[in-house]
Amino acid sequence: VEVLDAASGNQLATTAADENGAYSVNVQGNTNVIVRVRAQLTRTGALPTWDVTVRDNTQSSAIYSMQSSVFSTGSAALTRDLRAASGWGGSSYTGQRVSGPFAIMDTVYTAMQKVMTAAPATAFPSLKVFWSVNNTNSGGSIALGQIGTTFFVGRSSGAEIYVLGKENVDTDEFDAPVIAHEWGHYYQASFSRDDSTGGAHSTSERVDRRLAFSEGWGNGWSGIALGRSNYVDSGGPGQAQGGNLDLTRGPTTNPGWFRESSIQSIFWNLNQQVGFKPIHDTMTSALFRGGAPVTSIHPFTAAFNVVASGNAPALATLLAGQSINAASND
C-alpha cells in the first residue's frame, strides 16, 4: 500500500496490508494524497518469505495496481477504504476489471497458507503471474495475449504462471481451482519434482504415467488448498459455460495410474483421511525427488510408505479403489 502526494506523485508512505486487508500509515496532515494498492505479496526477513506479483503481459509486464481518488488527509485520523470492482455490468463487462489481479493474488496466498500448515518456515521462490483481459486461447505472441491456455512455466529467470482473461472466450481470474492447479505445478517445480510430458490431456483419456500424475496432482491439490471437493472452470459467451469435476471420485470405467482423475481422487481423499503434512513430507522427500526414473503414483507410494508409514494402509486402500497395484507398477 502506497500513499502518494497527489501533486508530485512522490511516495509519502508505504506499508503492507494485513491478512484482512487492513493497513495503517502516518502522513502529514492537510495534504492532498492518493492511496495506491499494488497486486503484490512481499514478505522478507524471517521465514516464511515470498515475493508474488500479478502483471500484465500485454503492457510490458507492469504490476497491476488500483488507487483511490484524490483526498485531503485533514487534521484528524481517517479511514480510506478501497474496493476493487469486477467491472461486470450484469450481462457483460462494462468497466475496468480491477479485481481480477487481486482475486488471483488471493488464491496464491491461500495456496501458500496451506503449505505452511505443514511447513511453517517455507521460503517460497519468486513467482510472477501474468494476466490480461487480452489473454486468449490462441497461440502466438504472449505480448499480444496469445497464450493458448492458462499454464505454469519454470524459467531460468524464475517461475511464471499465465492466466486467460478474454471475455466471452475463457476468463480464469475467478476460477480459483484453475489458478491453484497451476500453482500446484509451481509447488512441484519449487519443492518437489515433475517429469510431466506436457501437452493436451483430459480426464477421459489414458495418458503417460508422468502426465497423469502431474495433472492429477494439480487437480487434487487445488481441492486440498482451497478446501473444496470440486474443480470448476468457466468460459464461453457471458462466462456462462464451463466444467465441474468431482474430486472425490475417480473414473467410473477403466481407472488406473494412467488416468489423471484416478490420481486426483487419491490425493483429495488421502488428504481428507491423513491430512496434508504426510503428503507434503513425501512430495518434498529425497526418496521421491531423487529415488525414481520418472514421477508417477508408484514412486510416490513407495516414498509415502517410508516417510509416512503409519498412514500407508490409507493410501493402499485408495490405490486399490482405483485398480492400481503399487507393488508391480501396474
C-alpha positions in Angstrom: 0.0 0.0 0.0 1.4 3.4 -1.0 0.4 6.9 -0.1 1.4 9.3 -2.9 1.5 13.1 -3.0 -1.3 14.0 -5.4 0.5 16.9 -6.9 4.0 15.4 -7.4 3.3 11.7 -7.4 6.1 11.3 -4.8 5.7 8.4 -2.3 4.9 9.7 1.2 4.5 6.4 2.9 4.3 2.7 2.3 3.2 -0.3 4.2 1.7 -3.8 3.8 -1.9 -4.7 4.4 -2.6 -7.5 6.9 -4.5 -10.7 6.2 -7.8 -8.9 6.3 -6.7 -6.0 4.0 -6.3 -3.5 6.9 -3.4 -1.0 6.8 -2.2 2.0 8.7 0.2 4.8 7.8 1.2 8.2 9.2 1.4 11.1 6.8 1.4 14.9 7.1 -2.0 16.5 7.7 -3.9 18.7 5.3 -2.2 17.2 2.3 -3.8 16.0 -0.9 -2.9 12.4 -1.4 -3.8 9.2 -3.4 -3.7 5.7 -1.9 -2.5 3.1 -4.3 -2.5 -0.7 -3.7 -0.2 -2.9 -5.8 -1.1 -6.5 -6.7 2.0 -7.8 -4.9 2.7 -10.1 -1.9 6.0 -9.5 -0.3 7.5 -10.9 2.9 11.2 -10.7 3.7 13.4 -11.4 6.6 12.4 -14.2 9.0 10.8 -17.3 7.4 8.3 -17.7 5.8 9.2 -15.5 2.8 7.6 -14.8 -0.5 7.5 -12.4 -3.5 4.5 -12.7 -5.7 3.4 -10.1 -8.3 0.5 -10.1 -10.7 1.5 -8.4 -14.0 0.1 -7.5 -17.4 2.0 -9.4 -20.1 0.4 -7.1 -22.8 1.7 -4.0 -21.0 5.4 -4.6 -20.7 4.9 -6.8 -17.6 3.6 -3.9 -15.5 2.4 -4.8 -12.0 -1.3 -4.2 -11.5 -2.5 -1.6 -9.1 -5.6 0.2 -8.1 -5.9 3.7 -6.5 -8.2 6.0 -4.7 -9.4 9.4 -5.9 -7.5 12.4 -4.5 -8.4 13.4 -1.0 -7.1 15.5 1.9 -5.5 13.9 4.9 -7.2 16.6 7.0 -6.3 17.2 10.6 -7.6 14.0 12.3 -7.3 10.3 11.8 -9.4 9.0 9.0 -10.2 5.7 7.2 -9.9 5.3 3.5 -11.2 2.0 2.0 -10.5 0.8 -1.5 -12.8 -1.6 -3.4 -11.6 -3.5 -6.4 -14.6 -3.5 -8.8 -15.2 -6.5 -11.1 -16.4 -4.4 -14.0 -19.3 -6.7 -14.6 -22.4 -5.0 -15.8 -24.9 -7.9 -15.4 -24.5 -9.5 -18.8 -21.1 -8.2 -20.0 -18.1 -6.3 -18.7 -18.9 -2.6 -18.8 -16.0 -1.3 -16.7 -12.4 -2.0 -15.8 -11.8 -5.4 -14.3 -9.8 -4.1 -11.4 -10.5 -7.0 -9.1 -9.0 -9.7 -11.4 -5.4 -9.4 -10.3 -6.4 -9.3 -6.7 -8.6 -12.4 -7.0 -5.6 -14.2 -8.5 -3.3 -13.0 -5.7 -5.8 -14.2 -3.1 -5.8 -17.7 -4.5 -2.0 -17.8 -4.5 -1.9 -16.5 -0.9 -4.4 -19.3 0.1 -2.2 -21.9 -1.5 0.9 -20.7 0.4 -1.1 -20.7 3.6 -1.9 -24.4 3.1 1.7 -25.3 2.6 2.6 -23.5 5.8 0.2 -25.7 7.7 2.8 -28.5 7.0 6.0 -26.4 6.7 5.6 -23.0 8.5 9.1 -21.8 7.7 8.9 -22.1 4.0 10.9 -19.9 1.6 8.7 -19.6 -1.4 10.7 -18.8 -4.6 9.7 -15.7 -6.5 6.6 -16.0 -8.6 5.2 -13.8 -11.4 1.6 -14.3 -12.5 0.7 -12.8 -15.9 -3.0 -11.9 -16.6 -4.6 -9.7 -19.1 -8.1 -9.1 -20.5 -6.5 -9.8 -23.8 -5.1 -13.3 -22.8 -6.9 -15.7 -25.1 -6.8 -19.4 -26.1 -5.0 -18.9 -29.4 -1.2 -19.4 -29.6 1.2 -16.8 -30.9 2.6 -13.7 -29.2 2.5 -13.6 -25.4 2.9 -9.9 -25.6 -0.4 -9.7 -27.5 -2.2 -12.1 -25.1 -2.0 -15.1 -27.4 -1.1 -17.5 -24.6 -3.1 -20.6 -25.7 -4.2 -21.6 -22.2 -3.6 -21.0 -18.5 -0.3 -22.6 -17.7 2.8 -22.7 -15.5 6.4 -22.4 -16.7 9.7 -22.5 -14.9 12.2 -20.3 -16.5 15.9 -19.5 -15.6 14.7 -16.1 -14.6 12.0 -17.5 -12.2 8.6 -19.2 -12.0 5.7 -17.8 -14.1 2.0 -18.5 -14.4 0.0 -17.2 -17.4 -3.8 -16.8 -16.9 -6.5 -16.5 -19.5 -8.8 -13.4 -19.3 -10.5 -12.9 -22.7 -14.2 -12.0 -22.2 -16.7 -14.4 -23.9 -13.8 -16.9 -24.5 -12.2 -18.0 -21.3 -11.7 -16.0 -18.1 -9.8 -17.7 -15.3 -9.1 -15.0 -12.8 -12.0 -16.0 -10.7 -11.7 -19.7 -11.4 -9.7 -20.3 -8.2 -9.3 -24.1 -8.8 -7.6 -23.3 -12.1 -5.2 -20.9 -10.5 -4.5 -23.3 -7.6 -3.9 -26.1 -10.1 -1.2 -24.1 -11.9 0.3 -23.1 -8.5 0.4 -26.8 -7.8 2.9 -27.1 -10.7 4.9 -24.3 -9.2 4.9 -26.3 -5.9 6.3 -29.3 -7.8 9.0 -27.2 -9.5 9.9 -25.4 -6.3 9.9 -28.1 -3.7 9.3 -31.5 -5.3 9.6 -33.0 -8.8 7.6 -33.1 -12.0 8.6 -35.1 -15.1 5.3 -34.4 -17.0 5.5 -34.7 -20.7 3.0 -31.8 -21.0 0.7 -31.4 -24.0 -3.0 -32.0 -24.4 -4.9 -34.2 -21.9 -8.3 -34.8 -20.4 -9.8 -36.8 -17.6 -11.3 -39.2 -20.1 -8.0 -40.2 -21.6 -5.4 -42.8 -20.7 -2.1 -40.9 -20.7 1.5 -41.3 -19.9 2.0 -42.0 -16.2 4.1 -38.8 -15.7 1.4 -36.6 -17.2 -1.4 -38.4 -15.3 0.5 -37.9 -12.0 1.2 -34.2 -12.7 -2.3 -33.2 -13.8 -4.0 -35.4 -11.2 -1.8 -33.8 -8.5 -2.7 -30.3 -9.8 -6.4 -31.0 -9.6 -6.2 -32.8 -6.3 -4.0 -30.1 -4.9 -6.5 -27.4 -5.9 -9.1 -29.1 -3.7 -6.7 -29.5 -0.9 -5.5 -25.9 -1.0 -9.0 -24.4 -1.3 -10.9 -26.9 0.9 -13.3 -27.8 -1.8 -14.3 -31.1 -3.4 -15.0 -29.9 -6.9 -12.9 -28.3 -9.7 -14.6 -25.7 -11.8 -13.5 -23.8 -14.9 -15.8 -21.2 -16.5 -15.7 -20.0 -20.1 -17.7 -19.2 -23.2 -20.1 -16.5 -24.0 -21.0 -14.5 -21.0 -18.7 -16.7 -19.0 -21.8 -18.9 -18.6 -20.3 -22.2 -19.7 -17.7 -24.4 -18.2 -17.0 -27.7 -16.5 -17.2 -29.2 -13.0 -15.1 -32.2 -11.7 -15.9 -34.2 -8.6 -12.5 -34.7 -7.0 -13.8 -37.2 -4.5 -14.4 -39.9 -7.2 -12.2 -41.5 -9.8 -13.4 -42.5 -13.3 -16.4 -44.8 -13.5 -14.6 -47.1 -16.0 -11.0 -48.0 -16.6 -9.4 -46.4 -13.5 -5.7 -46.7 -13.1 -2.3 -45.0 -12.9 -2.9 -43.7 -16.5 -5.9 -41.6 -15.6 -5.5 -38.2 -14.0 -9.0 -38.5 -12.5 -7.8 -41.6 -10.6 -4.8 -39.6 -9.3 -6.8 -36.5 -8.3 -9.2 -38.6 -6.3 -6.4 -40.4 -4.5 -4.8 -37.1 -3.5 -8.1 -35.5 -2.4 -9.2 -38.4 -0.3 -5.8 -39.1 1.1 -5.7 -35.5 2.4 -9.2 -35.9 3.9 -8.0 -39.0 5.7 -4.5 -38.3 6.9 -4.0 -34.5 6.4 -1.7 -32.6 4.2 1.6 -32.9 6.1 2.3 -36.6 5.2 1.6 -35.7 1.6 3.9 -32.7 1.7 6.6 -34.6 3.6 6.5 -37.3 0.8 6.4 -34.8 -2.1 9.5 -33.0 -0.7 11.4 -36.0 0.4 14.7 -37.2 -1.1 13.1 -40.6 -1.7 10.6 -39.1 -4.1 12.6 -36.3 -5.6 15.6 -38.5 -6.5 14.5 -42.1 -6.0 12.8 -43.0 -9.3 13.5 -42.8 -13.0 10.2 -40.8 -13.6 7.5 -39.4 -11.4 4.2 -41.3 -11.1 1.9 -42.6 -8.4 4.2 -45.6 -7.9 7.3 -43.8 -6.7 5.1 -41.5 -4.7 3.6 -44.6 -3.0 7.0 -46.1 -2.3 8.2 -42.9 -0.7 5.0 -42.4 1.2 5.2 -45.9 2.7 8.5 -44.9 4.2 8.1 -41.3 5.1 4.5 -41.7 6.4 4.5 -45.4 7.2 1.7 -45.1 9.8 -0.6 -43.9 7.1 0.4 -46.5 4.5 -2.9 -48.5 4.9 -5.0 -45.5 4.0 -3.1 -45.0 0.7 -3.2 -48.7 -0.1 -7.0 -48.7 0.2 -7.3 -45.7 -2.1 -4.9 -47.3 -4.7 -6.9 -50.5 -4.7 -10.1 -48.5 -5.2 -8.5 -47.1 -8.4 -7.2 -50.6 -9.5 -3.6 -49.5 -9.0 -1.2 -52.3 -7.9 1.7 -50.2 -6.5 3.9 -53.2 -5.9 4.0 -54.2 -9.5 3.9 -50.8 -11.1 0.7 -51.6 -13.0 
